[in-house]
Amino acid sequence: MIDIRKLKELVKLMVENDLAELDLRDKEETVLIKRGGEGVPMIHSPMMVPPQAAAPAGDPTPNGAASAPDSDEDGLVAIESPMVGTFYTSPNPDSPAFVKAGDTVSADSVVCVIEAMKVFNEIKAECSGSITRVLVKNGDSVEFGQKLFLVKPS
């Protein structure tokens, strides 16, 4: 696991030198840091995401119901989390949510922020359409690849 002090120094180096991307690799660690949006560093470190065991087919879901494919998601596009962190619907507690169900978004629309290691990363829709469902609650922890929103493409 990468040392947080090293990571902070790398982010500081990027900001001071106005770098858009930093990719470091050695035999033990791989760190890719990209600055997105308004100078907010986006951190991608595959070595920090623990592998998840696949559940055997037919296992019940946590509420006791049998798992079945989500047929109500047919034709919808999912906006997924690009990182592990804490999901926030607005830039601060006093601001309104970036988006809610029924809102129209474009590819460049910011839909939420995810805090990872005290860095707030703006997440963009990367698709156009209307938000049909918000799948995560404000303040929830999210995993890499977890569905955050469902969008009906336009």
N, C-alpha and C positions, 0 to 999 in steps of 0.2 A: 504494500500500500504506500502511496506517495506521501511524503511529509508535507503537512499543510504549510509550513514555513517556506519550503521550496516553491510550492504552488503560488503563494502570495508574492514571492519575489519574481516569479515568472510573469505573473499578471502585471506587477508594477513595471517590469522591464518592457512589456508590450505597450503599456500606456505611455511611458516616457519616450519610447522610440516610435510611437504611432504605427505599431505593427498590426496587421489584420489577422495573421495566423502564425502560430508557433507549433511546430511538430517535433517532438523529441522522442527518440527511441534508443533503447539499449537492450541487453539481453534479459533484463529483469522487469523493466517498466516501459510503457508507451503512454505518452501524454500528448494530446492534441488540444490546443486552446485556440478558439476562433473568437474574434470580436464581432459581435452582431449588433444590428440596430444602431442605437445612439451611443456607440463607444462602450457598450456593455459586453464584457468578455463572456463568451460561451465556452464552457469547459467540457470536453469529451475525453474520458479516460476509460477505455474498455477494460483495463486491468482492475478498475475499482467496482465494476458491476458484478456481483456474485452470480454464478450460474444458477438457474432455477430448474428444479426437477420437474419433468413433465408428469402430469397426473394421468394415471391409467384410464383408458376409455371406459365409460360407464360408471365412474365414481360419482357419487352424489355431490351436488354443490353444497356450500356451507349451510344453506337454509334447509337442506334435506330433499330438495327437488332434484329429479334426474337432470343431468346437463343435456341441453339440446341446442342446436345452432340457433342463433338469433335471426329469425326470419323477418323480424321487424326492422332489421338493419339492411335489408336488400335495397340496393340502389343508393345507399348513403355512403359518404366518405368519412372516415374517422380521422380526426386530428389526434396524433399520438405524441406522447412525451418523448423528447429527444434525450432525456437525462433522468437520473434519479434525483429527487429533491422534494420540496414542499410547494404545493400548488396554491396560487393566490389568484382570485378573480379580479382584483383591482391593484393599482400601483401602491395604494396605502389604505388603511382602514376607513378614512374619511371620504374616499373617492368612490364613485359608482363603478360597477363591474364593467370590464372591457366589453363583454358581450353577454347576452342572455338568450334563452330559447326564443326563436322568432326573428332575431336580428340577422341582417344581411351582412356578409363579410366578403372581402376580396382577398386575393393572395397575400397582399401586404398588410392586412388588418392584424393588429395585435389582439390576441384572444385571451391571454393570461400571462402571468409571470411565474417562473419556477425558481425558487431559491435553492442554490446548491453551494454549500460551503461559504455562506454569507454573501454570495454573489447573486443578484437578481437578474435572471435571463428572460427577456421578452420572447414570447412564443408567438409566431405568426401563423395565420390560417394555412397558407400555402395552397389554398384552393378557393374558388368562388362559389357562393351559394348562401343558403340560409341555415342558421343553427337550428337543428331540430331538438337536440338534447344536450345538456351539460351532464357529463357522467361522473364528475368528481366534485366533492364539496370543498369550499374554501378552507385552507389550512390542512388538507389531507396530504399525506405522503404519497408520492407517485413513483412508479418504477419506469425504467427505460422501456419504451414501446407500449406503455399502457394507454388505452384510449381515453382521451379527455373530453372530446366533443364529437357529436355526429352532425354532419353537414349534408343537406340536400343540395347537390350540385345544380348550378344554374346554366 
